[in-house]
Amino acid sequence: MKASTLAVLAILWKDVILELRTKDIVVSALVFALLVIVVFSFAITPTPQTVAFVAPGILWISFTFGGVLGLNRSMALERESGGIHALMLAPVGRDLLFFGKMLGTFLFMLLVEVAVFPIFAALFNFSLLLPGLIPVAVLATVAIATIGTLFAAIAANTRSREVMLPLLFFPVVVPVVIAAVEASTAVLQGDSAFGRWIPFLLAFDAVFLVICPFAFQLVVEE
C-alpha cells in the first residue's frame, strides 16, 4: 500500500515539476476560462434576480471547456517528450499511472478554479464565499479529471486529438456539469436542496474511479 501511494505521488510530483517549468496546462486552461467568463459578462447584464440562475452555468461551462484544453496539453506533452513510454517501463501498475495523472489534472483544475472564482464574483457582482460550493466544486472536479484523463489518453493515440477529445469527453461529462450547475444554483439561492445533488456526484465519482483506471490500462497498452 505504501509503495503504491509513493508511486502515485511520484507521478503527481513529476507533473507538478513539469508544469512549474512549462506552465502550459494551468495557463491555457485559465486564459480560456477567463475568456469565456468575460464574453458572457458582456453578453448578459447581471441583475440580482437573474445572476443566481445564469452564473453557475457560465461558471461550469468555463471550467469544463478550459479543462479540455488542459487535458489535451497534459497528454500531448507526455507523447511529445516520450514520457508516456518511460512511465510504461516503470515497475508499477497501470492503474497507478492513471491515478497519478488524474491527481495532477485535479490539482491543476483546482488551481484554475481558485484563480477564476474571485474574478468571476467581481464581474458578476456577487459573493462566492459560500461553504456549500466547496463540496460541489471538489466532487465535480474529481469527475471531470477522472473522465478527462481516460479520454485524453484515448485521443492522444489519434491524429486529430484536439477534435477527438471533446467528442468523447463532453457526452459523458454532461451529467456532472448539470449536477454541478443545479447544486451551485441551489447554494447561491440559499436552497438546502443542493444536498440532493451531492450523493449523485459521489456515486458518479465512485463508478468512474473504478471504470476509468481499468479502461486506462487497456488504452495505454495499445
N, C-alpha and C positions, 0 to 999 in steps of 0.2 A: 504493500500500500504506500509506504514511504517512497519507494523507488518510483512508483507511478506518479505520485504527486510531484516529485522532483523533476521528472521528465516533462510533465505538463508545464511546470513553472519555467523550465529551461527554454522551451519553445516560446512561451509567452515573453520571456526576457529577451530572447533573440529578436522578436518582432518589435518590442519596445525600443531596443537599441537601434534597430534599422530605421524605425520611424523617427527617432530623435535625429538621425543623420540626414534622412531624406525629406521628412515632413510631407510626404506625398499623400498619405491617406487622410490624415486629420485636416490638412489644409484644403484639399479638394472637396471633401465632404462638407466642411464648414462654409466654404465660399458658396457652394451650390445651395446649401440650406438657407443661407442668408439672402441669396438672390431670390429664391422662391418667396421668402417672407417679405422682402422689400417690394417685389412685384405685386403681391396680394395686398400689401398695405396701401398701395396707390390705387388698386382696382376696387377696394372695398373701403367705405368710410365707416370705421368702427364707432358704434354707439353703445351705451350701457345696456341697451335692450338686445342688441344683436351680437355683441362681441363674445358672449359666453357660448353662442351657438356656432359661430364660424371659426373662432380662434383655435379650438382643438383640432379641427380638420386641417387647417392650414399648417399647424404645428407638426402634426404627424405625417402629413404629406412631405413637408420639407425634410424631416428626419429620414423617412423611407427612401426618398429619391437621392438624398445625399449619401445614405448608406450604400446604395448601389454603386455609386462612384468609388467609394472607399473599398468596397469588396472587390471590384474589378482591379483596382490598383494593387491590392494586397496579393492576390493570386498571380497577377501579371508580374510583379516583382519576383515572386518565387520562381516562376517559369523562366524569366529572362536571365536571372542570376544563377540558375541551376540549383537553387536552394531546395526545391521540392525533391530532387534526386538525392541530395545529401540527407534530407530528412528520411527518405525511404531506406537509406542504408543504416540509419540509427537502429540499435537493437531494442526497440520499443514497439508496442502495439500500434497499429494504425489508428485505433480509436483514441489513443493518447495524442497522436498528431492532430487529430480533429479537435480535441478539447483545448489544446494549446493554441491553435489558430482561432478557434471560436472565442476564447477568452480575450485574445488580442483584439479581435473585432469588437467585442462587447466593451472593452475598456476604451477604445478609440471613439466608439459611438457615444459613450457616456461623456467623454470629454467634449465632444461636439455639442451635446445637449446642454451641458453645464454652461458652455460659452453662448449658446443661442438663447437660452431661457431669458436672461436679463434684457437682451436686445429686443427680443420678441415682446416682452412685457412693456418695454418703453415705447415701441412703435404702436402697440395696440392699447396702451394706456390702461393696463390692469395688472394686478399682482399675481405672480405665480408662486408666491411663498405659502403654499398650501401643503400640509403634510400628506394629504391623500394622493397627491400627484407622484410621490416618491415610489410607492409600490407599483403603481401603474407604469411609470417610466421604466423601472428596473425589469419588470416581468415582460413588458413588450419588447424592450431592447434585447433581452435574452432570446426571445423567439426570433426576432429579426436576425440576430447574429448567428443563431443556430442554423436556420434555414439558409441564410445567405452564404455561410461558409461552405455548405454542401454544394449549392448550385454554382457558386463561384469556381469550385474545383471542377465541376462538370463543364461549365462554359469555357474554362481555361484550355480544355482539350479541343476546342473548336476554333476555326479561323475567325469567325465573327463573334468573339466573346462579348463585345460591347452590346451587341443586339441580343445574343442568346441569353445572357444573364437576366435582363429584365423580363424576357418572355417566360422564362422558367420560374423566376422568383415572385413576381407580383401576383399571379393567380393563387399561389399557396399562402402568401403572407396577407392577403386581403382580410381574412377573418381576424387576424391580430390587429391590423390597423383599425378595423371597425370597432373592435372591443376597446382599444386604447382611446379612440375618439369618444365613444359613448361614456366610458368611465371618466375621462377628463372633463367632458361636458357636465356630468353629474357632480364632480368635485367643484367645478367653478360655480355651479348653481347652488352649492350647498346641499345637494340631494344625497341622502345616505344610500340611495340605490346604487351608487358606484360600486359598493361592495359585492354586488352580484356578478360583476364582470371579473373580479379577482379570481374566483375559482375557475372560470373559463380560461383565463390566461395561464393559471397554474397547470391546468390539465393539458393545455396546448404545449406548454414548455416541457412537461413530463413526457408526453408522447414523442415529441420530436427530438428530445435529448436521448431517447433510446433508438429511434429510427435513423437519425442522421449519422451518428458515428458508424453504425453498421453499413449504411449505404456508402459512406465516405471510403471505407476500406475497399469496396468494390471499385469505386471510381479511380482511386489513386493506383490501384493495381493495373488498371488499363493504361 
